[in-house]
Each structure stands twice: as structure tokens, then as C-alpha cells.
Amino acid sequence: MASKTPFSSGTFDKSTVLKSFNNHFFGFLDEVSRMIPDNQEVPIARNSFDMIRKTNPTSIAKAWYLFVYKPYEEVIAQGNIMFFFDKDYSGDLQNLANSSNIMEMIDKIREPLKNLSPENIANSTKFIQNLCKLSVLYYSLTEKRT
């Protein structure tokens, strides 16, 4: 008998999807931290995201949808994670406060990720694709209520 998941009925509850997104997001950060244990930027980023989540639990999922999924939907669907390792983010960050600090953090995380094993890169790609699916689902449920 197949196990029952929160999504197996075909109906989705917004709070369940949000909780699943946040759990998956922090699981991804934990996995990245495990893959590059000498990198101190990942735990710092995780703590920052945790504070954001505690202040506004919806903000990470909404930001992922708007700033990761929407502009890069095609690249993510193709599984081309190397695109993100080589991308120049300065244009994406130009309107954000502390954009140079954010870019420095991105560089400190993505440089070691470039050298991961193919298995770890595939695993990271799957995490990113799943986060996109959850953010799309969450965004669609939010839009239905407005």
C-alpha cells in the first residue's frame, strides 16, 4: 500500500506547501553545508535565512518564485545548474541594499560548488528543481485567494 503524503490527495493546503518548501530549503542548505564543510558562508547564510523565516515565513518561498524560478525557469527545467555557477548576478542585485556583500556571499558559496562530484551536482539540481515546483505551487495557491 502506498504511503500517504500531504500531497497524495491532489488537493494542496497553502500552509502545508509553505512548510514543505521551508523544510526542503533548509534541508538543501544543510546538504550544501555537508558537501562543502570548510565553507563558513553556508552556515552564516542559513542563520540569516532562519531569521528571515521566523520573521516572515512566506518571504523565502515568494522570493524564490520571483527571483529564482521566474527569471530562470527554462534553465532550471533543463537541469543546467552550471549556469548558476557561471552567471554574473550584478544585474540581478543592482537594486538591492548591500548588493556587493550579497555578491561576495554568492561567490564564496558557488566557487566550491563548481568542483563538486557529478552526483552532488545532480543532487543539488534536484533540490533546486523541487524548490521551484513547491514555490510555484505555493504562489498559485496564494494567487487563488487574492
HELIX and SHEET records of a PDB file:
HELIX    1   1 LYS A   14  MET A   35  1                                  22    
HELIX    2   2 GLU A   41  THR A   55  1                                  15    
HELIX    3   3 SER A   59  TRP A   64  1                                   6    
HELIX    4   4 TYR A   65  TYR A   69  3                                   5    
HELIX    5   5 LYS A   70  ALA A   77  1                                   8    
HELIX    6   6 MET A   82  ASP A   86  1                                   5    
HELIX    7   7 SER A   90  LEU A   93  1                                   4    
HELIX    8   8 SER A   99  LYS A  114  1                                  16    
HELIX    9   9 PRO A  118  ARG A  145  1                                  28    
END                                                                             
